[in-house]
Amino acid sequence: MVKVQGAQLVDGVGAPLQLRGVNRSGGEFACSVTGASPNRGYSIWDGPRYDAPNVSQPPEMAVAMLSWGINAVRIPINANCWTNQPANSFNPAFAGAAYRQAVIDYIDQLGAAGIYVIVDLHAVSGGAYPNFEASILPMPDSVDGPAAWAGVAGALKDRTHVVYDLYNEPNFWELGGAPPYAAQWACWAGGCMIDPNGPAPAYQTAGMQALVNAVRSTGSTQPLMLGGIGYASILGAQWPAHVPNDPAKSLIASFHNYPAPVGGCTDEACWNASIATIRDAGYPVVTGEVGQFECGHDYLKRYLTWADARNISYLAWTWNETNPPSSWTCAGPSVIRSYDGTPTESYGRAYRDHLLARLAQVDRTPPNTVKRAGPKKRTKKRKVKFKFASTEPGSRFECKLDRERYASCRSPVKRKVKPGKHKFLARAIDAAGNVDPTPARWKFKVKPRGGAR
């Protein structure tokens, strides 16, 4: 469970919670960017397969994420694919009911692995304009945006490991102005008519208040992330001054942080002034996207170190492999070369190492090893099997039989044994390196065949 408590996130027992994870890009564009109506889209997810559509994600990917110390994944989604609007536009295998079920299944899969999920409304349309290319428009429109959130929240309101990011990157440069960007913040909060650059015509946007209302109308009380203006890079005093009313009192400021010239707040002085203002007003901050281009990591490390000192959450862009035939690159930026968790150099490696080091700092509680199955205390079988699990998802295991040394193992373990007394031990080791001090134990005796001793 994840909840808002004052200016911090807490888990189900009220302990402070820092989300540390990755974005998993693909659900925002694969369903719409290729082909022509009524068969737009090539998939639901982008990877890991390239010879067929990806309508699900393999559980092994979550295992790889856990091996990095990841505890949260942000899933960008496409509002039009969720609602299947405009009608007769999308391949039915990748939109509407099929798309919704795939998103729900992936959220549940991650939850079962012990991973929190941020559902991010990433690609939206402007009014009746079909945004098939998933470009970043200023805000969701006043009809489709609330409708999409009512559908998403209605389907997921009972998932306590879920947070909603109401819109990926609000941006209102068409409204002009200088700091404090009064017109932009007014549109952010309450909506406005806006004529975005590009082919989309002028349309009426939804404000953040309308999106909050849409989610809460379903009975959902889950936390809501609200990105600032300037592609979620500008927060400061104007965010709490314009923040919507939320009957659940569960709002979070979302911050996207990339180095200049992409980012709008790129040094400690700005982070201190901008984010401290949010927290002083009583709201948590989650860095929904953080990254560094051209495979570098010096800027990334600076921000992560700063954020850790304040227990501020962060999720790197992005968990999409760079190995061919993928078109993703480390410079993109992407943290992995392969979906097995192999990191990119040096951006991904630096992020993985930081996550594991941070996990070791904050997690000092060992897991418990749970016995699932094993031989009877007295048996004639010369081949025995042991099944076990851990109370912490993502744990690895070490096992030993009798006087052997502990060695890496995986449940189930099958061993050949001789007549006599035996003892088998299995111990879980979590991602932070904590070892179960009370291994699971099986004591058993193998009887000689034909004997009753």
C-alpha positions as CSV (number, residue, x, y, z in Angstrom):
1,M,0.0,0.0,0.0
2,V,1.1,3.6,-0.7
3,K,-0.5,6.6,0.9
4,V,0.2,10.3,1.3
5,Q,0.9,11.5,4.9
6,G,1.7,15.1,5.1
7,A,4.8,15.9,2.9
8,Q,5.8,12.3,2.5
9,L,4.7,8.9,1.2
10,V,4.2,6.1,3.6
11,D,3.6,2.3,3.2
12,G,0.8,0.2,4.6
13,V,2.2,0.3,8.1
14,G,2.9,4.0,8.1
15,A,6.7,3.8,7.5
16,P,8.2,6.5,5.2
17,L,8.4,5.3,1.6
18,Q,10.8,6.3,-1.1
19,L,9.8,5.1,-4.6
20,R,12.9,4.2,-6.6
21,G,12.4,2.8,-10.1
22,V,12.0,3.2,-13.8
23,N,9.6,4.1,-16.5
24,R,8.5,1.3,-18.9
25,S,7.8,3.1,-22.2
26,G,5.7,1.6,-25.0
27,G,2.1,1.6,-23.8
28,E,1.7,5.2,-24.8
29,F,2.6,4.8,-28.5
30,A,2.7,1.2,-29.7
31,C,-1.1,1.0,-30.0
32,S,-1.4,4.0,-32.3
33,V,1.7,5.2,-34.2
34,T,1.7,2.9,-37.3
35,G,-0.7,1.8,-39.9
36,A,-3.9,3.5,-41.0
37,S,-7.5,3.6,-39.6
38,P,-9.2,1.3,-38.8
39,N,-6.1,-0.8,-38.0
40,R,-3.7,1.6,-36.4
41,G,-1.0,0.3,-34.0
42,Y,1.5,-2.6,-34.1
43,S,1.4,-3.8,-30.4
44,I,0.3,-2.8,-26.9
45,W,3.8,-2.9,-25.4
46,D,7.2,-2.1,-27.0
47,G,9.3,-5.3,-26.6
48,P,10.6,-7.7,-25.6
49,R,9.5,-9.5,-28.7
50,Y,10.1,-8.2,-32.2
51,D,8.7,-11.0,-34.3
52,A,5.1,-10.6,-32.9
53,P,2.9,-8.1,-31.0
54,N,3.6,-7.7,-27.3
55,V,0.2,-8.0,-25.6
56,S,1.7,-9.0,-22.2
57,Q,5.0,-8.6,-20.4
58,P,7.0,-11.6,-19.2
59,P,7.3,-12.1,-15.4
60,E,11.0,-12.5,-15.8
61,M,11.2,-8.8,-16.5
62,A,9.9,-7.9,-13.0
63,V,12.5,-10.3,-11.6
64,A,15.2,-8.4,-13.4
65,M,13.8,-5.1,-12.1
66,L,13.9,-6.4,-8.5
67,S,17.5,-7.5,-8.9
68,W,18.3,-3.7,-9.4
69,G,16.5,-2.8,-6.2
70,I,13.6,-1.3,-8.1
71,N,10.4,-0.9,-6.1
72,A,8.3,1.2,-8.5
73,V,7.5,1.3,-12.2
74,R,5.8,4.1,-14.1
75,I,3.6,2.9,-16.9
76,P,2.8,5.5,-19.6
77,I,-0.6,4.9,-21.2
78,N,-2.5,6.2,-24.2
79,A,-6.0,7.8,-23.5
80,N,-7.3,7.1,-26.9
81,C,-6.3,3.4,-26.9
82,W,-7.9,3.0,-23.5
83,T,-11.2,4.5,-24.6
84,N,-10.9,3.2,-28.2
85,Q,-11.7,6.7,-29.4
86,P,-12.0,8.0,-32.1
87,A,-14.0,5.0,-33.2
88,N,-12.9,2.9,-36.1
89,S,-9.3,4.0,-35.7
90,F,-7.3,1.2,-34.0
91,N,-6.6,-2.4,-34.5
92,P,-9.0,-4.0,-31.9
93,A,-6.2,-6.3,-30.8
94,F,-4.3,-3.3,-29.4
95,A,-7.1,-0.9,-28.2
96,G,-10.3,-0.8,-26.2
97,A,-11.0,-3.9,-24.1
98,A,-7.8,-5.7,-25.2
99,Y,-5.7,-2.6,-24.3
100,R,-7.4,-2.1,-20.9
101,Q,-7.0,-5.7,-19.9
102,A,-3.3,-5.7,-20.9
103,V,-2.6,-2.6,-18.8
104,I,-4.6,-4.1,-15.8
105,D,-2.8,-7.4,-16.1
106,Y,0.7,-5.8,-16.1
107,I,-0.2,-3.6,-13.1
108,D,-1.3,-6.8,-11.3
109,Q,1.8,-8.7,-12.3
110,L,4.0,-5.9,-10.9
111,G,2.0,-5.7,-7.8
112,A,2.3,-9.4,-7.2
113,A,6.1,-9.0,-7.4
114,G,5.9,-6.3,-4.7
115,I,6.4,-3.4,-7.1
116,Y,4.4,-0.2,-6.8
117,V,2.9,1.2,-10.0
118,I,2.4,4.7,-11.3
119,V,-0.2,4.9,-14.1
120,D,0.8,7.9,-16.3
121,L,-1.7,9.5,-18.7
122,H,1.0,10.2,-21.3
123,A,-0.6,10.5,-24.7
124,V,-3.9,12.4,-25.2
125,S,-5.9,14.1,-27.9
126,G,-6.8,17.7,-28.3
127,G,-10.5,17.9,-28.7
128,A,-11.7,15.9,-31.7
129,Y,-8.1,15.9,-33.1
130,P,-6.8,12.3,-33.1
131,N,-3.3,12.4,-31.8
132,F,-2.2,9.1,-33.4
133,E,1.5,10.0,-33.2
134,A,1.4,10.4,-29.4
135,S,2.9,13.9,-29.5
136,I,2.9,15.8,-26.2
137,L,0.0,18.2,-26.3
138,P,-0.4,21.0,-23.6
139,M,-3.1,19.1,-21.6
140,P,-5.9,16.5,-22.0
141,D,-9.0,18.0,-23.6
142,S,-12.0,18.8,-21.5
143,V,-14.1,15.7,-22.6
144,D,-11.7,12.9,-23.4
145,G,-9.3,13.5,-20.5
146,P,-11.8,13.2,-17.6
147,A,-13.5,10.3,-19.4
148,A,-10.2,8.4,-19.7
149,W,-9.5,9.0,-16.0
150,A,-12.9,7.9,-14.9
151,G,-12.4,4.7,-16.8
152,V,-8.9,4.0,-15.5
153,A,-9.7,4.8,-11.9
154,G,-12.9,2.9,-12.0
155,A,-11.0,-0.2,-13.1
156,L,-8.1,0.1,-10.7
157,K,-9.6,1.8,-7.6
158,D,-9.1,-1.3,-5.4
159,R,-5.4,-1.6,-6.2
160,T,-3.6,-0.2,-3.2
161,H,-0.2,-0.3,-4.8
162,V,-1.2,2.1,-7.6
163,V,-0.6,5.9,-7.9
164,Y,-2.1,8.0,-10.8
165,D,0.0,10.6,-12.7
166,L,-2.8,12.8,-14.1
167,Y,-0.9,14.1,-17.1
168,N,2.7,13.4,-18.1
169,E,4.0,16.9,-19.0
170,P,1.7,19.9,-18.9
171,N,3.1,22.7,-21.2
172,F,1.6,26.0,-22.1
173,W,4.3,28.0,-24.0
174,E,1.6,29.1,-26.5
175,L,0.2,31.3,-23.7
176,G,3.5,33.1,-23.4
177,G,4.3,35.2,-20.3
178,A,7.2,35.4,-17.9
179,P,7.6,34.1,-14.4
180,P,5.4,33.5,-12.4
181,Y,3.5,32.4,-15.6
182,A,0.1,33.4,-14.3
183,A,-1.8,32.5,-17.4
184,Q,-0.1,29.1,-17.7
185,W,-0.9,28.2,-14.1
186,A,-4.5,29.3,-14.4
187,C,-4.9,27.1,-17.4
188,W,-3.1,24.2,-15.5
189,A,-5.6,24.5,-12.7
190,G,-8.9,25.3,-14.4
191,G,-8.5,24.6,-18.1
192,C,-8.6,27.1,-21.1
193,M,-8.8,27.4,-24.8
194,I,-5.4,26.8,-26.4
195,D,-4.0,26.6,-29.9
196,P,-1.0,24.3,-29.7
197,N,1.8,24.4,-32.2
198,G,1.5,21.8,-35.0
199,P,-1.5,20.3,-36.8
200,A,-3.8,20.1,-33.8
201,P,-6.5,22.8,-33.9
202,A,-7.4,25.0,-30.9
203,Y,-9.3,23.1,-28.2
204,Q,-10.6,23.4,-24.7
205,T,-8.3,21.8,-22.2
206,A,-9.2,20.1,-19.0
207,G,-7.7,21.6,-15.9
208,M,-6.2,19.6,-13.1
209,Q,-9.3,20.1,-11.0
210,A,-11.4,18.4,-13.6
211,L,-9.0,15.4,-13.7
212,V,-9.0,15.1,-9.9
213,N,-12.8,15.2,-9.9
214,A,-13.0,12.5,-12.6
215,V,-10.8,10.1,-10.5
216,R,-12.6,10.8,-7.2
217,S,-16.0,10.4,-8.8
218,T,-15.2,6.6,-9.0
219,G,-14.6,6.3,-5.3
220,S,-10.9,6.0,-5.7
221,T,-8.8,7.4,-2.9
222,Q,-5.4,6.5,-4.4
223,P,-2.6,9.2,-4.5
224,L,-2.6,11.5,-7.5
225,M,0.6,13.1,-9.1
226,L,0.3,16.5,-10.7
227,G,3.2,17.6,-12.9
228,G,4.1,21.3,-13.0
229,I,4.2,23.5,-16.1
230,G,7.1,23.6,-18.5
231,Y,6.9,19.9,-19.2
232,A,6.6,19.1,-15.5
233,S,10.0,20.9,-14.8
234,I,8.6,24.1,-13.1
235,L,7.1,23.8,-9.7
236,G,7.8,26.4,-7.0
237,A,5.3,28.5,-5.1
238,Q,2.8,28.5,-7.9
239,W,2.1,24.8,-7.7
240,P,0.6,24.9,-4.1
241,A,-1.0,28.2,-4.9
242,H,-3.0,26.6,-7.8
243,V,-3.3,23.0,-6.5
244,P,-6.8,21.6,-6.9
245,N,-9.1,20.6,-4.1
246,D,-8.9,16.9,-3.3
247,P,-11.4,15.4,-0.9
248,A,-9.0,12.5,-0.3
249,K,-6.2,14.9,0.5
250,S,-3.7,12.7,-1.4
251,L,-2.0,15.0,-3.9
252,I,1.7,14.7,-5.0
253,A,3.8,17.2,-7.0
254,S,5.4,15.5,-10.0
255,F,8.8,16.8,-11.2
256,H,10.6,15.8,-14.4
257,N,14.4,16.4,-14.2
258,Y,16.7,16.4,-17.2
259,P,19.9,18.5,-17.7
260,A,19.7,21.8,-19.7
261,P,18.6,22.7,-22.2
262,V,15.7,20.2,-21.7
263,G,15.2,20.7,-18.0
264,G,13.9,23.9,-16.4
265,C,15.3,23.4,-12.9
266,T,18.8,21.9,-13.2
267,D,20.9,22.7,-10.1
268,E,20.8,22.4,-6.3
269,A,19.8,26.0,-5.8
270,C,16.7,25.5,-7.9
271,W,15.9,22.1,-6.4
272,N,16.2,23.5,-2.9
273,A,14.0,26.5,-3.6
274,S,11.4,24.9,-5.8
275,I,10.9,21.5,-4.1
276,A,11.3,22.8,-0.6
277,T,8.4,25.1,-1.3
278,I,6.2,22.2,-2.2
279,R,7.1,20.2,0.9
280,D,6.8,23.2,3.2
281,A,3.3,23.5,1.9
282,G,2.6,19.9,3.0
283,Y,2.9,17.9,-0.2
284,P,5.2,15.1,-1.2
285,V,7.3,15.2,-4.4
286,V,7.9,12.4,-6.8
287,T,10.4,12.7,-9.7
288,G,8.3,10.9,-12.3
289,E,11.1,11.1,-14.8
290,V,14.8,11.7,-14.3
291,G,17.6,11.0,-16.8
292,Q,20.7,12.2,-18.6
293,F,21.4,12.1,-22.4
294,E,24.4,10.9,-24.3
295,C,24.9,8.0,-21.9
296,G,26.3,10.2,-19.2
297,H,25.6,9.9,-15.5
298,D,27.3,12.8,-13.6
299,Y,24.1,15.0,-13.6
300,L,22.0,11.9,-12.7
301,K,24.2,11.1,-9.7
302,R,24.1,14.7,-8.5
303,Y,20.3,14.7,-8.4
304,L,19.9,11.2,-6.9
305,T,22.3,12.0,-4.1
306,W,20.4,15.3,-3.4
307,A,17.0,13.4,-3.6
308,D,18.1,10.6,-1.3
309,A,19.1,13.1,1.4
310,R,15.5,14.3,1.4
311,N,13.8,10.9,0.8
312,I,12.4,12.2,-2.5
313,S,11.2,9.5,-4.9
314,Y,12.6,9.1,-8.5
315,L,12.1,7.0,-11.6
316,A,14.6,6.9,-14.4
317,W,13.7,7.1,-18.1
318,T,13.6,4.3,-19.4
319,W,13.5,0.5,-19.1
320,N,13.6,-0.2,-22.8
321,E,16.4,-2.3,-24.2
322,T,19.0,-1.0,-26.7
323,N,20.1,-4.3,-28.2
324,P,19.2,-4.7,-31.9
325,P,16.6,-4.7,-33.4
326,S,15.4,-2.2,-30.8
327,S,15.6,1.5,-31.9
328,W,16.2,2.7,-28.3
329,T,19.7,4.0,-27.5
330,C,21.6,4.7,-24.3
331,A,21.6,8.3,-25.4
332,G,17.8,8.2,-25.5
333,P,18.2,7.7,-22.5
334,S,17.7,4.0,-21.7
335,V,19.0,2.2,-18.7
336,I,19.2,-1.4,-20.1
337,R,20.9,-3.1,-23.0
338,S,18.7,-6.2,-22.5
339,Y,15.4,-7.0,-20.7
340,D,17.3,-9.5,-18.6
341,G,18.6,-6.4,-16.7
342,T,22.0,-5.9,-18.4
343,P,22.6,-2.2,-17.9
344,T,23.7,0.3,-20.5
345,E,27.1,1.9,-20.2
346,S,27.5,4.1,-18.3
347,Y,24.1,5.6,-17.6
348,G,22.3,2.4,-16.8
349,R,25.2,0.9,-14.8
350,A,25.5,4.1,-12.7
351,Y,21.7,4.0,-12.0
352,R,21.6,0.3,-11.1
353,D,24.6,0.7,-8.8
354,H,23.0,3.7,-7.1
355,L,19.7,1.9,-6.6
356,L,21.5,-1.1,-5.0
357,A,23.6,1.1,-2.7
358,R,20.5,3.0,-1.7
359,L,18.6,-0.1,-0.9
360,A,21.4,-1.3,1.3
361,Q,21.2,1.9,3.2
362,V,17.5,1.8,3.9
363,D,16.8,-1.9,4.1
364,R,18.4,-3.7,7.0
365,T,15.6,-6.2,7.6
366,P,16.4,-9.8,6.5
367,P,13.8,-11.8,4.7
368,N,12.2,-15.0,6.0
369,T,12.6,-18.3,4.1
370,V,9.3,-20.2,3.9
371,K,9.1,-24.0,3.5
372,R,6.7,-25.1,0.8
373,A,7.3,-28.8,0.4
374,G,9.9,-31.5,1.1
375,P,10.5,-35.1,1.9
376,K,8.8,-36.9,4.8
377,K,10.8,-37.3,7.9
378,R,11.3,-41.0,7.1
379,T,11.4,-42.0,3.4
380,K,12.8,-44.7,1.1
381,K,13.2,-42.2,-1.8
382,R,16.7,-41.7,-3.0
383,K,15.7,-38.6,-4.9
384,V,14.2,-35.8,-2.8
385,K,12.8,-32.4,-3.7
386,F,12.6,-29.2,-1.7
387,K,10.4,-26.2,-2.4
388,F,10.7,-22.9,-0.7
389,A,10.0,-19.1,-1.1
390,S,10.9,-15.8,0.5
391,T,8.7,-13.2,2.2
392,E,10.5,-10.5,0.1
393,P,9.9,-10.6,-3.7
394,G,13.1,-10.6,-5.7
395,S,15.2,-12.6,-3.1
396,R,17.8,-15.1,-4.2
397,F,18.6,-18.3,-2.3
398,E,21.5,-20.3,-1.1
399,C,21.2,-24.0,-0.1
400,K,23.3,-26.7,1.5
401,L,22.9,-30.4,2.2
402,D,24.5,-31.9,5.3
403,R,28.1,-30.6,5.6
404,E,28.3,-28.9,2.2
405,R,28.9,-25.2,2.0
406,Y,26.1,-22.9,1.0
407,A,25.7,-22.5,-2.8
408,S,23.3,-20.6,-5.0
409,C,20.1,-22.4,-5.6
410,R,16.6,-21.9,-6.9
411,S,13.3,-23.6,-5.8
412,P,12.6,-26.4,-6.4
413,V,15.9,-28.2,-5.6
414,K,16.2,-31.9,-6.4
415,R,19.0,-34.0,-4.8
416,K,20.1,-37.6,-4.8
417,V,20.7,-38.9,-1.3
418,K,22.0,-42.1,0.4
419,P,20.5,-44.0,3.3
420,G,21.0,-42.3,6.6
421,K,20.2,-39.0,8.3
422,H,20.2,-35.8,6.4
423,K,19.7,-32.1,6.9
424,F,18.9,-29.6,4.1
425,L,19.0,-25.8,4.6
426,A,17.7,-23.0,2.4
427,R,18.1,-19.3,3.1
428,A,16.8,-16.3,1.4
429,I,19.0,-13.2,0.6
430,D,17.1,-10.0,-0.4
431,A,18.2,-7.4,-3.0
432,A,19.9,-5.4,-0.2
433,G,22.0,-8.3,0.7
434,N,20.3,-9.1,4.0
435,V,20.5,-12.9,4.8
436,D,17.9,-14.8,6.6
437,P,19.5,-15.8,9.9
438,T,17.0,-18.7,10.4
439,P,17.1,-20.8,7.2
440,A,14.3,-23.2,6.3
441,R,15.3,-26.6,7.6
442,W,14.4,-30.2,6.6
443,K,15.6,-33.1,8.8
444,F,14.9,-36.5,7.3
445,K,16.1,-40.1,7.3
446,V,16.4,-42.2,4.2
447,K,15.7,-45.9,5.0
448,P,17.5,-48.7,3.2
449,R,15.3,-50.4,0.6
450,G,13.6,-53.5,2.0
451,G,14.4,-52.5,5.6
452,A,12.3,-50.9,8.3
453,R,15.1,-49.3,10.3
